[in-house]
């Protein structure tokens, strides 16, 4: 007799974040919706990840896979998708966490709107060890249904991250898997391709996961990110005028990353190279003459202000409640 297919296949690649990965697994095993299989794909970790994964509670829904060598999260996700049996494939980065009702809410939404094949939810953002905000405001207007593929690029239209995404499994057969020749935005490129092919979008405004933002996670290769964002934009099939407008927006976003990292001169050089003389009319171009030391000082000042504002005694009760919810998983992971 064939195995019954679960409703969800949860796909989690991981690399050298042993304790975070263990907490992430516990957050999936603690879901109120239990109809899932969980693939944890170790991308050749050299830390204690394999040992900690073996110490996790035994659960028949947990499937541990290991890459022989580090191949990238796109290869890990593709490996799991090829073996997935769930009606829906959904994702979790191994430094993020699901809240207990995450899968239940996705199932409720998917069953209520069977025409949508690409769902994403809101998330809480956690920085410096504290929940400090949401991915997007719950009241934000978000286009749903059939949308242009290029809406998947950036968060101007669809404010998603892959931890918050669920895709009908058949969509991968129809539109393909993650491109393994891309390094950073292989997920954006795939989603742009899917939406351009007619996959309908559904959005859940409530935060259902906790997205961790930390220095090791943020790419420093902004040039590659920009190139891959343009490739994803092309995969979304924009008209020429839309392509030029969105490309200009991507240039400004990339230059802003250089600036925020204390590299204003590189921001200016990038603007001039990609926009030519048009760059001189941009506010960011003028800001790029601020000394790098001043930019870095302001960045440190902002961090101190955020840490104070969202400290245990001052943070909104909603955020403190989330911290109490995830604390047991974090503590258990540390104790393994």
C-alpha positions as CSV (number, residue, x, y, z in Angstrom):
1,X,0.0,0.0,0.0
2,X,1.3,3.5,-1.0
3,X,2.1,5.9,1.8
4,X,-0.6,8.6,2.4
5,X,0.7,11.9,1.2
6,X,0.9,14.6,3.9
7,X,-0.6,18.0,3.4
8,X,2.8,19.7,3.8
9,X,6.4,19.0,3.0
10,X,8.5,21.3,5.0
11,X,11.9,21.9,3.5
12,X,14.8,23.2,5.6
13,X,18.4,23.5,4.3
14,X,21.0,24.1,7.0
15,X,24.7,24.9,7.2
16,X,26.8,25.4,10.3
17,X,24.1,26.9,12.5
18,X,23.7,23.8,14.8
19,X,21.8,25.3,17.7
20,X,19.6,27.6,15.5
21,X,18.8,24.6,13.3
22,X,17.8,22.5,16.3
23,X,15.4,25.2,17.5
24,X,13.9,25.5,14.1
25,X,13.2,21.8,13.9
26,X,11.6,21.9,17.4
27,X,9.4,24.7,16.2
28,X,8.1,22.5,13.3
29,X,7.6,19.5,15.5
30,X,5.6,21.7,17.9
31,X,3.0,22.7,15.2
32,X,-0.7,22.5,16.0
33,X,-1.1,21.1,12.5
34,X,0.6,17.7,12.4
35,X,0.0,16.6,8.9
36,X,3.5,17.2,7.5
37,X,6.9,15.7,6.7
38,X,10.0,17.7,7.5
39,X,13.1,17.5,5.4
40,X,16.3,18.8,7.1
41,X,19.1,18.9,4.5
42,X,22.5,19.4,6.1
43,X,24.6,21.1,3.4
44,X,27.9,19.5,4.5
45,X,28.1,21.3,7.9
46,X,31.5,21.2,9.6
47,X,30.2,22.2,13.1
48,X,28.1,20.0,15.5
49,X,25.0,20.1,13.3
50,X,25.0,16.3,12.5
51,X,25.4,15.4,16.1
52,X,22.7,17.8,17.4
53,X,20.2,16.6,14.7
54,X,20.7,13.0,15.9
55,X,19.9,14.1,19.5
56,X,16.5,15.6,18.5
57,X,13.3,13.8,19.6
58,X,12.5,10.8,17.4
59,X,9.7,11.6,15.1
60,X,8.6,9.6,12.0
61,X,7.8,12.8,10.1
62,X,11.5,14.0,10.4
63,X,13.7,13.1,7.4
64,X,17.4,13.9,7.8
65,X,19.5,14.2,4.6
66,X,23.1,15.2,4.2
67,X,25.0,16.6,1.2
68,X,28.4,15.1,0.6
69,X,29.8,18.6,0.1
70,X,28.6,22.1,0.5
71,X,26.4,22.8,-2.5
72,X,24.2,25.7,-1.6
73,X,20.7,26.0,-0.2
74,X,19.2,25.9,-3.7
75,X,20.7,22.4,-4.2
76,X,19.4,21.3,-0.8
77,X,15.9,22.6,-1.5
78,X,15.8,20.9,-4.9
79,X,16.9,17.5,-3.4
80,X,14.1,17.7,-0.8
81,X,11.5,18.8,-3.4
82,X,12.3,15.9,-5.6
83,X,11.5,13.6,-2.6
84,X,8.5,15.5,-1.3
85,X,5.1,13.8,-1.1
86,X,3.1,16.7,0.4
87,X,0.4,18.5,-1.5
88,X,2.2,21.8,-0.5
89,X,5.9,22.4,-0.3
90,X,6.8,25.1,2.3
91,X,10.1,26.4,3.5
92,X,11.9,27.3,6.7
93,X,15.4,28.8,6.9
94,X,17.3,27.1,9.7
95,X,17.9,30.3,11.6
96,X,14.2,31.1,11.6
97,X,11.3,29.7,13.6
98,X,7.6,28.8,12.9
99,X,5.1,30.0,15.5
100,X,2.8,27.1,16.7
101,X,-0.1,27.9,14.4
102,X,1.9,28.5,11.2
103,X,1.0,25.4,9.3
104,X,-2.6,25.4,10.5
105,X,-3.2,28.9,9.2
106,X,-1.6,28.1,5.8
107,X,-3.8,25.0,5.5
108,X,-6.9,27.0,6.4
109,X,-6.1,29.6,3.8
110,X,-5.2,27.1,1.1
111,X,-8.4,25.2,1.5
112,X,-10.5,28.3,1.5
113,X,-9.0,29.5,-1.8
114,X,-8.0,26.5,-3.8
115,X,-7.3,28.6,-6.9
116,X,-4.2,30.1,-5.3
117,X,-1.0,28.1,-5.7
118,X,1.5,30.5,-4.0
119,X,0.9,31.6,-0.5
120,X,3.0,33.8,1.8
121,X,2.4,35.2,5.3
122,X,3.7,38.0,7.5
123,X,6.5,37.4,10.0
124,X,8.0,38.9,13.1
125,X,11.5,40.2,12.7
126,X,14.1,39.4,15.4
127,X,17.4,41.3,15.7
128,X,20.0,41.6,18.4
129,X,18.2,38.8,20.3
130,X,14.8,40.6,20.5
131,X,11.6,40.7,18.4
132,X,11.6,44.3,16.9
133,X,8.9,44.4,14.3
134,X,7.0,42.7,11.5
135,X,8.0,42.0,7.9
136,X,5.1,44.2,6.7
137,X,2.2,46.0,8.3
138,X,-0.9,43.8,8.6
139,X,-3.1,46.4,7.0
140,X,-0.9,46.8,3.9
141,X,-2.7,46.3,0.6
142,X,-1.1,43.4,-1.2
143,X,-2.1,42.3,-4.8
144,X,-3.4,38.8,-4.9
145,X,-4.7,36.4,-7.6
146,X,-3.0,36.6,-11.0
147,X,-0.2,39.1,-10.9
148,X,2.8,39.9,-13.1
149,X,5.8,37.7,-12.5
150,X,8.1,40.7,-11.8
151,X,6.0,41.5,-8.7
152,X,8.1,38.8,-7.0
153,X,11.2,41.0,-7.3
154,X,11.9,43.0,-4.1
155,X,9.1,43.7,-1.6
156,X,7.4,46.7,-3.3
157,X,4.4,44.5,-4.4
158,X,4.8,41.1,-2.6
159,X,6.6,41.4,0.7
160,X,7.6,37.8,1.2
161,X,10.7,35.9,2.3
162,X,11.1,32.2,1.5
163,X,10.6,31.1,5.2
164,X,7.0,32.4,4.8
165,X,6.2,30.8,1.4
166,X,4.2,27.7,0.5
167,X,3.8,26.5,-3.1
168,X,1.5,23.8,-4.5
169,X,3.8,20.8,-5.3
170,X,2.6,20.5,-8.9
171,X,3.9,24.0,-9.6
172,X,7.5,22.7,-9.4
173,X,6.7,20.1,-12.1
174,X,5.2,22.8,-14.3
175,X,7.7,25.6,-13.8
176,X,10.8,23.8,-12.6
177,X,13.0,24.0,-9.6
178,X,15.5,26.5,-8.1
179,X,18.3,27.4,-10.5
180,X,21.6,26.1,-9.2
181,X,23.7,28.5,-11.2
182,X,22.4,31.4,-9.1
183,X,24.0,32.1,-5.7
184,X,21.7,34.4,-3.8
185,X,18.3,35.1,-5.4
186,X,17.5,31.7,-6.9
187,X,14.2,31.8,-4.9
188,X,13.2,35.2,-6.3
189,X,13.9,34.0,-9.9
190,X,11.8,30.9,-9.4
191,X,8.9,32.7,-7.9
192,X,9.0,35.3,-10.7
193,X,8.9,32.5,-13.2
194,X,6.0,30.8,-11.5
195,X,3.9,33.9,-11.2
196,X,4.7,34.8,-14.9
197,X,3.4,31.4,-15.7
198,X,0.0,32.1,-14.1
199,X,0.4,30.7,-10.5
200,X,-2.1,32.7,-8.4
201,X,-1.0,34.5,-5.2
202,X,-2.6,34.5,-1.7
203,X,-1.3,36.5,1.2
204,X,-1.9,36.1,5.0
205,X,-1.4,39.4,6.9
206,X,-0.8,37.8,10.3
207,X,2.8,37.1,11.4
208,X,3.2,33.3,11.5
209,X,7.0,32.9,11.9
210,X,10.0,34.6,13.4
211,X,12.5,35.8,10.9
212,X,16.0,36.2,12.4
213,X,18.1,39.1,11.0
214,X,21.8,38.9,11.9
215,X,25.1,40.0,10.4
216,X,26.2,36.5,9.2
217,X,23.0,36.2,7.2
218,X,23.3,39.4,5.3
219,X,25.1,39.0,2.0
220,X,28.0,41.4,1.3
221,X,28.1,40.6,-2.4
222,X,25.7,43.3,-3.5
223,X,27.0,43.3,-7.0
224,X,26.0,39.7,-7.5
225,X,22.7,40.3,-5.7
226,X,21.9,43.1,-8.1
227,X,22.8,41.0,-11.2
228,X,20.6,38.1,-10.0
229,X,17.8,40.5,-9.2
230,X,17.9,41.8,-12.8
231,X,17.8,38.1,-14.0
232,X,14.7,37.5,-11.8
233,X,13.1,40.6,-13.1
234,X,13.6,39.3,-16.7
235,X,12.1,35.9,-15.7
236,X,9.0,37.8,-14.6
237,X,8.4,39.1,-18.1
238,X,8.1,42.8,-17.7
239,X,7.2,45.2,-20.5
240,X,10.2,47.5,-21.5
241,X,9.0,50.5,-19.5
242,X,8.3,48.4,-16.4
243,X,11.7,46.8,-16.8
244,X,13.5,50.1,-16.9
245,X,11.6,51.5,-13.9
246,X,12.1,48.5,-11.8
247,X,15.8,48.1,-12.7
248,X,16.4,51.7,-11.6
249,X,14.7,50.9,-8.3
250,X,17.0,48.0,-7.9
251,X,20.0,50.2,-8.5
252,X,18.9,52.5,-5.8
253,X,18.3,49.6,-3.4
254,X,21.7,48.2,-4.0
255,X,23.4,51.5,-3.6
256,X,21.5,52.0,-0.3
257,X,23.0,48.7,1.0
258,X,26.5,49.9,0.2
259,X,25.8,53.2,2.0
260,X,24.3,51.6,5.1
261,X,27.4,49.4,5.4
262,X,29.6,52.5,5.7
263,X,30.7,52.3,2.0
264,X,29.3,55.6,0.6
265,X,32.0,55.9,-2.0
266,X,31.1,52.5,-3.5
267,X,27.5,53.5,-3.4
268,X,28.3,56.6,-5.5
269,X,30.4,54.6,-7.9
270,X,27.7,52.1,-8.4
271,X,25.0,54.7,-9.0
272,X,27.2,56.5,-11.6
273,X,28.0,53.2,-13.4
274,X,24.4,52.0,-13.5
275,X,22.5,55.3,-14.0
276,X,25.0,57.5,-15.6
277,X,24.4,61.3,-15.2
278,X,20.9,60.6,-13.9
279,X,22.5,59.4,-10.6
280,X,23.4,63.0,-9.7
281,X,19.8,63.9,-9.2
282,X,19.3,61.2,-6.6
283,X,19.3,62.1,-2.9
284,X,21.4,59.0,-2.2
285,X,24.1,60.3,-4.6
286,X,24.4,63.5,-2.5
287,X,24.4,61.5,0.8
288,X,27.3,59.4,-0.6
289,X,29.6,62.3,0.2
290,X,29.0,61.8,3.9
291,X,32.2,60.4,5.5
292,X,32.2,56.6,6.0
293,X,33.0,57.1,9.7
294,X,29.9,59.2,10.2
295,X,27.7,56.6,8.5
296,X,29.1,53.8,10.8
297,X,28.7,56.0,13.9
298,X,25.0,56.6,13.0
299,X,24.6,52.9,12.4
300,X,25.9,52.1,15.9
301,X,23.7,54.8,17.4
302,X,20.6,53.3,15.7
303,X,21.4,49.8,17.0
304,X,21.6,51.2,20.6
305,X,18.3,53.0,20.2
306,X,16.6,49.8,18.8
307,X,18.0,47.7,21.7
308,X,16.6,50.2,24.2
309,X,13.3,50.6,22.5
310,X,12.6,46.9,22.3
311,X,14.2,45.8,25.6
312,X,12.3,43.4,27.8
313,X,10.8,46.2,29.8
314,X,9.8,48.6,26.9
315,X,8.8,46.3,24.0
316,X,5.1,46.0,23.1
317,X,3.3,43.1,24.8
318,X,2.7,41.5,21.4
319,X,6.5,41.2,20.9
320,X,7.1,40.0,24.4
321,X,4.5,37.3,24.0
322,X,6.3,36.0,20.9
323,X,9.6,35.9,22.9
324,X,7.8,33.8,25.5
325,X,6.5,31.4,22.9
326,X,9.8,30.7,21.2
327,X,11.9,30.7,24.4
328,X,11.3,26.9,25.2
329,X,12.6,25.9,21.7
330,X,15.7,28.1,22.0
331,X,16.4,26.8,25.5
332,X,16.0,23.1,24.5
333,X,18.3,23.6,21.6
334,X,21.0,25.1,23.8
335,X,20.6,22.2,26.2
336,X,21.1,19.4,23.6
